[in-house]
Amino acid sequence: MKVTSKLYQLILFSALTGISGAGFCQQTHWDKGQIFTEANDPVKTDNKNWLEVKPGLHSSFVSIDKRYAKSEVPNINIERSVLLTGWKGERLSAQVLLWTTDSIPGVKVTLSDFISESGSKLKSIGYARFERYVLTDEYGSGWACGKRNAADFSSSLSADMLDDLSSFNLEKKKVRPVWITLEIPRKAEQGSYSAKVQITTKQGKQQELNLSLDVINQLLPQPSSWSFHLDQWQHPSAVARVNKLPVWSEAHFEAMRPQMQLLANAGQKVITATLNKDPWNIQTYDPYEDMIIWTKGKDGSWSYDYRIFDKWVSFMMGLGVKKMINCYSIVPWNNEIHYKDAITNKFVNIVAKPGTTAFTEMWEPFLKDFAKHLQQKGWLEITNIALDERNKDEMGMAFALIEKVAPKLGVAYADNQKTYKRYTNSDDVSTAVQHPIDDKDIAERRSKGLNTTFYIYCGNSFPNQFTFSEPAESAYLGWYTLATGYNGVLRWAYNSWVENPLVDSRFRTWPAGDTYITYPQARSSIRYERMLEGIQDYEKVLVVKKMLEHKNDLATLAKLNDAIAKLKSHSRYEGWNSDLNAAKQLLNNISVSLSK
């Protein structure tokens, strides 16, 4: 699994030099250098159905709202053409399905340039990625957070990972989806364009599908300017383990660069940092490594080594993540922290529960010194001491200490006990999606400039981003944010990888895919792409609403608001996907009307 220095150069080159007019990393067609075999399909299928399929390669456009089983004959209407519509600067998706009765090696899928009726060209704005199947499970019945015995849950293969392979060997009697990505240049001329999706084999056989693009004369803001508050917790240690690199080494940071750039490209606003030992008490496959080393001197005085913390924060800021630094946690899950004893040069673990003498003696000098250090770095105003689903009384005692000794530090927390009602001025609050904050409380927090998000996790089945979740749920997140008035969404892990994330997304305690949304070596996923789509929609709605208000077009504004309001449900309901697509279509129709 080790990544070679040559591969690092390729990764770095693609991340730094391949920025398209849309503001995203342009696709580079090279293999990742990691050979792995997909798991066997645990779902038994009737191969007799394949006898009805004509020999040879078959292809068709299919909906991006569906995942397609690897071993089943597709039950679809063949579509040889598709139309995509988007703003300048927008990233769009389509999906192609390939299937065959015989093995076909070396299949390639490429896109031609897009050409308008007047002859204008949009060159190299589209690319294709083969989708890879990973093992997944199911949500199950009842409470899904807790130890999971794989035998108790149905397993299957889910097409989720988008792999940057230049060609793919198709298996006989199998399906292979292909994800198509278009990045509309910010300076593209409005109008209609057409291109070909070209499917070729080593034998020289070729098929073509027709891809049309309508460019609306509206400009999507750059990701760095997006207002949607995306907070996905980063896990540096997982990158070190998967790539077999020393944690915090230069090679480790270079391996993280394309991975975290992918997150920044989605408009990520928050840097996830740690204050002491693993704040989550090793709930994840990889423990969180220390970013700040606490040392107790021979005379009992304290010193703090911030070098890794500073390097990590500067690294993420260099990628464009600059709004907040959320530091976990003053109340870790086991209330245990550690420090290095200068006499023995060994780490000492200590339980420091809020309200105890140990808590005050340990945290008071640190908070004072930390605030002073942040002030020197110019980061104090954007830094929050963060907590995750802790007891409300413990949280209250922690808040009191912060307010007493370092009042300029902000506070952020994931809240499952309505703590926000007791502490109304907390800088960054996130509540579970199935326990929404009252509309009036969200409005009041907005009026104060305070950030309020909802979070998705193992405790809610919809909307979510498990590897078995319906793809459109990821896009739904942006529209749900619009409907509820939240500022954005928190997801507890961006890249907290399981043991073998390229093959098996299941984990010992939570539904499959809960721990990560992208794959090693900056491989994207259907979940990432559809989430990005929903965030773009959020930003487009903000632009359109301002334009409608300026034109005093209250009737159209009301129609748009009605479409958004239908998507306020945090429970799955019949027709939610149709409502989502109708709202997206309405948004584009209004965008076209406003561009005239």
C-alpha angles and dihedrals in degrees: 000000000000114000115228123230089246089056090049088056090051092048091047092046093052092047097046106033104030100075110142128205088265091063097249133112107274114235117259118198106226133117118256093231094237117113115202136157123229117241119262114267107261091197112089115222134189106252089196088083089064090061088072092056116096116241119263137041120325127194139178142158111254136184119283087216093074139064117216124221114244099225103034125094106249113254097205143122109252111248117191095180140036136184123219124190127196151144126263107276094023126130115223135189139210132171132222124193123212125190136166142177091220135047112265117189127207101017114176130195118197138163127228124221117282113248128192126215088258091054099257114148134214103197126206096349096132136058140169131228126192112237116231125211120234129185113261137170133202139269094248127201125304123355111005099191111098145054112338125204106205091218090062094060131060112247129207142155119270126196103228116121117085108213125200097223118148090214139006136210108230116217122225117261091009138113125231120191120205123204117219119205126191124189110196110214115241090234097046117134114245116250144076123313134180134205141168129246101213120203115191137174134203088257089063095250114146139193127186133205124192119239119187126191129197112198112205117212093244127105123224113216118247116269090247088062098047115122096205107112107228114183116178115163114239124219112200095178092063090059091052093050097046092049094040093236132144108262114256092009120137089253089053092054091047090052089051094050100081091036094055093038087062088056093047089051088062090058099261110185105186136068111211111218136168129226101198138344121343104315093204095052094241097303087148129069090252121044115233109253121227118269095181122040115210115205127190111208128221089259093051095256122135131235129179129208108212098171097110092041091052093047093049094048092046090048093053092044089053088059091053103265103128114132102088142005109206112194119200127239145001086157106039119192094261095030087238126136132168142210138188115255108223091208098054097021087224131120118256121204119214134178109231109178119184111265094031128108091242091057093054095042092051102039104035097067091041095051091049093049093042092053090050091050093048090050090055091049093047092241103107097099093056100041124102130188099229134208131187122216096318129162109285093232092050089048090051092053090048091050090050092054092048091050091049102047105021109018094166091065114096126227128229129177146165103235127204097159104055090256088154089074091061096041104037099172100057109139099224123020128173126184131191112273093237090054101053123191115247114267092239092053092050090049091048093050090048090052089056093049092248121147120240126181138163123231133217120209145141091303098068126058097194134074097015146128106235115143088253095047117113108265094236091061088076091056090044089066092072093048093046087055090054093047095050102038096239118146094233145301138292123210116187097225135029098173110001091141126203122228096283107011095171091063111019124033095183122113136197097249113020140044114283116280095019091116101054144016102191131044134234119290091028095292108167126218140213087252092056094046094049092045089053088050091056092048090051089051089052091054092045091053091053091053094046094048091054091050092049092048090050090052090044088232094157095163094059091042090054091050091052092047090051091053091049093047091060088065096059095100120111090192125076112256134178110271098019093127092049090050089051094051091045090053091049091050091048091051092054092045091053090045090055092048092050092049093062 
